[in-house]
Each structure stands twice: as structure tokens, then as C-alpha cells.
Amino acid sequence: ECRRTPFLLIEVHSRPSNFKRREAIRFSWGQPENVINQAGNFPQGRSWKTVFMIGRSQNKTIQSALDFESKKSSDIVFGDFEDSYSNLYKKMVLGIRWAHTFCTADYILKTDDDCYINAHALITWLDSYHMVNASQPLYTGRLVEDRRVIRDKEDRNYLSMEEYPDAEFPAYIAGGGYLFSGFLLLRLISGSKRVKMFPVEDACFGTIMNEIRVR
């Protein structure tokens, strides 16, 4: 839960066993005070909060260590599902619902624990954007267009015709980092109930955005 509403909420998708990656993020770009020490102050009142979105581990030793880490750091949001590649879309939905209930920031960035975020540059850009476009829905990052659905059963992104019948996905933002407006959360929750979920997380999120007519 966020004690104060942050300007930016960063939701990092992380595997249970990636303890070192999470620790590296906590001691670098994940914490505003670390960035201030390295890059100087950012626009007044423009801070961020970083949380890690994690499913449950089938390994009892890892899960026990993860529970300890959660109590120590207070920055882990657990999903009640097995943490796996095919369940990444469940993390995405968890992130939307958790943010709406507990931390409605002005903007939300979804990223992965193997990515580096230049938080100072991002906050500075968002501050300029917000002053002019605060009421406009934002959904941005690296655009993926004309991406065909994979039907090869050996590929980890394989989707059956039943899971996704169309030949191509709507345009979407690649999952390494997509940024969107916090005021879209309720619409996203509603849209996620109308769209059949499928296990290609970033394309699935883009399909929900397409459903609520944000492109």
C-alpha cells in the first residue's frame, strides 16, 4: 500500500528466484534517494514508488526466502498463482487491480527485473508531459506493429486458435517497459473483463488498451 500517492508507480515483474536483481534495483534506480545522490534533484513533488509483482514459487525453500524478503522490504506484491511465463498476463492484471486499490499514481510503468530505468530522465520527461497533457490518456514505449500470432507449438509464445483466433495482434507496446496514465486503471479493469485473456502479456495488455480505445 502507498502511504502517499506517488507521481509514478513502477511495477517490476520479477521471478521468485531473482533475489539479486531485486536487491540491485532497490539500491539503484528503484529508490528516489539513490537517484538524487547520483543525478541530482528531480522536479519538486515528482517522486516514484517501486514494487515487485511476483507469483508463488513451487520451491518451498525459495518461497520461504521470498516471504522473508517481503517482510524485510515491504515492496513485494504477491499474486495467488504459480509464477511462470504462461502466467505473466496474470501479473499484468494483478498490477492493474493492485494499483487501482492501493496506489493510484498519476502514471504507471510496467517493466521487468532485467531492465534498467533512467528514473531521473523519465520523471523529468513526465513532469513536462504532465503540465501540458495531464488529461490526455498516455500509453507509450517501444511500439510493436503488425505482429503475427505464433502458431508454432514449440515456441513459448504459441497461441492456439481457441486462445486467440486473429492472425495479428493490435499494435501494442513491448513488455520491457510500457508507461500509461493512472486514470485509465478503472477502464482497464473493466476492459480486462471483456477481453479473453491470453498468455502473451504485453500483447494482451495492448489488446485491453485497444478495447478501451486507447492507442
N, C-alpha and C positions, 0 to 999 in steps of 0.2 A: 504494500500500500504506500502511496506517495503522501508524505506529510504536507508538502506544499506542491501545488500544481507546477510542474516544470514547463519550460518553453518547448523543450524537446524530450521525448521519451525514446530511448534506444533499446529495442528488443533484440537481443542476440540469441539466435538459435544455436544451441550447444549440445553436444553429445555428453552423456553422463561421465564418460571416462576422460574427458578433456579438461582435467583439473588445471594443468599448467597453462593452457590457453586462457582460461577464465582468469587465473591469477595475473597473467601478463596484461590482460585488458584492465583489470582493477588497478594495476599500478602504472598504467599509461593513460590512454585516451578515454577510458571508461569513467574516470573521476575528474570533475571540473578543476579541482585544486591542483591536480598534476599538470593539466594543460596550462593553467595560469602560470605555474612555475617555469614551464618550458617556452610558452609562446606569448605570455603577457595577458592582460585583461581582455575580456570579450565584452560586447555591448551590455550595458547595465540591465540587470534583471533577466538576462537571457542565459539561463543555465539548463542543464540536462540531467536526466537520471538514466542509468543503465541497469537493465535487468536481464537475466538469462532465462530463456524458455527451454525447459528440459522435460522429457518424458521419464518414465520409470525404467530402471535397469533390471534385467533378468538376473544379473550377477549380484548376489546378496552382499558380497564384500564391497563392490563399487557403490551399491545403493546405500549401504551403511556409511561409507565415507562421504557420499553426496549429502546425506541427511545432516552429518556433522558440519560440512561446509556451509549448508544452508543456514543452520543455526548461528554459525560464526559470522557469516557475511550479510545475511538478510537481503539478498538480492537475487534469489532464485525463485522462479515461478514454475511450479510442478504441474504437469498435465497427467491426468489419470489414464494413461495409455502407455503401451510399450514404446520406448524411444527407438525408432527405426526410420530408415529412409522413406519407406512407404507411408509413414505416419507424419511426415513433415507438414502436410496440409493441416493436420490436427493441431500442430504447434501454431500455425498461422491463425487458425480460428481461435485458439486459446489466447493468443496475443491480442486479437481484436476485442474479445469479450473481457479479458482482464483489464485492458486499458480503459474500456468504457466504464467498468465498475469501480476501479480503484485508482486510476491515474490518467485522467483526461487531459493530456498535454495539448498544446497548440499544434504540434507536429509530432509524427511518429516515424522513426526509421527502423525498418527491419533489416538486420544484417546477420552474418554468420561469424562464428568464433575464429575463422581463419582469415578474416578481413581486417585491414587497418583503416580506421576512420580518422580523417583530419578534422577533429571536432571543432577546433578553433575556426578553420575556414568555413566549415558547414554552418556554424552558429552565426558567423559574420554575414554569410550569404543569406541565410534565413531571415535575419533581422532586416536586411534591406528589402527582401521579398515581402515580408510581413507588413511593412509600413505602407506598401502600395497595393498589395493583393490579398490582404487578410481574409476577405470574404469570398475569394475565388478558390475552388477546390484544387488542391495540388496532388499530383501523382506523378512522380518523376524518378529518374535513374537511367540506367542503360536500356534503351528501347530495343525490344525484340519483335520483329515483324515477320509475317509470312512463315512462321514456324510450323512445320508439318508435324502431325501427331505420329509418334513412333509406334509401329505395329510389330516390331521385332521382339519376340518374347525373351530373347537373351539380353536385351537392353534394360537397364534399371528404370528407364523412363517409359517402358512399354505400357500402353493403354489398350484395352480391348475395345471393340466396337460398343459393347454394352456400357463400359465406363465412360467413353467419350466418342460419340458417333461421327462428329465432324472430322474433316480431313486436316483442318488447320485450326490453331488457336487464334483468338482475337489478339491484337497487339497487346503486349504486356511488358512490364519492367523486370529485368533479370534479378534473380533472388539474392545475389550478393549484396544488394543494397537498394531497397525501394523506400521512397520517402513520400508521406501523404499527410493530408490535413486531419487533425484530430476531430474536427467537427463532422467528419464523414463516418465516424465509428458506428453510430446508430444505424445509418443507412447500410453500412457494410454488414452489420449483424443481420439486418432484415434481408439483404441481398443473398447472404450465405444460406438462408433458409429456402430460397427459391432456386438456387443453383445446385445441381448434383455435384457433390464434392468428388475430386479425383486426385490421385497421389502424385501430381507434379505441382509442387507448392506454389512457385511463382506464377505459372500459367493459370493455376486455379484462382489465385488472388486477382490476377488480371481479368479473369472471366467474371468474378464478382464485381470488379470495378466496371466492366462493360455492362453488367446487368443494371447497375445503378446509374449508368450513363455518365461515367467519369472516364475520360480518355486522355 
